Amino acid sequence: MIKILFVCHGNICRSPMAEFVMKELVAREGLSAEFYIASAATSTEEIGNPVYPPAKRRLAQAGISCEGKRAARMTAKDYQSYDYLIGMDRYNISNMQRIAGGDPQGKIIRLLDLTGRPGDVADPWYTGDFEATFRDVTEGCRALLNLCKERRTRK
């Protein structure tokens, strides 16, 4: 089983969007049983809160439900539990490495670095552009799924 944890600052916009987009992509490929996918925050300020309404609406427009998701915080134990810890921007990556105590196994990756246009997924909490975030997240998740499928066939 491939275990993926998506991480952003508060776990109410970008990382839950990535979590549920990835779950949808995996389901479309008939691979749900081969993946465990979750999301978490690097901060504590939103813990227990639901997905931010505009993010939830954008997912719903794509026919994707995130019902029941509540913000949770990444822990040091997550580093050992997951195969991939995927951050949305360079600040997330720095905080994830701090929480994990480093990244000796190279598991912490910035989502868009898996695509042909590396960089940060802009935080729609500040930009208000949930459409751009959804496009970035979808592109990154497709690239991550392709990476997982390639590595699976090599084993």
Beta strands, then each sheet from edge to edge (+ up, - down):
strand 1: 2-8
strand 2: 35-41
strand 3: 84-87
strand 4: 108-110
sheet 1: 2+ 1+ 3+ 4+
end
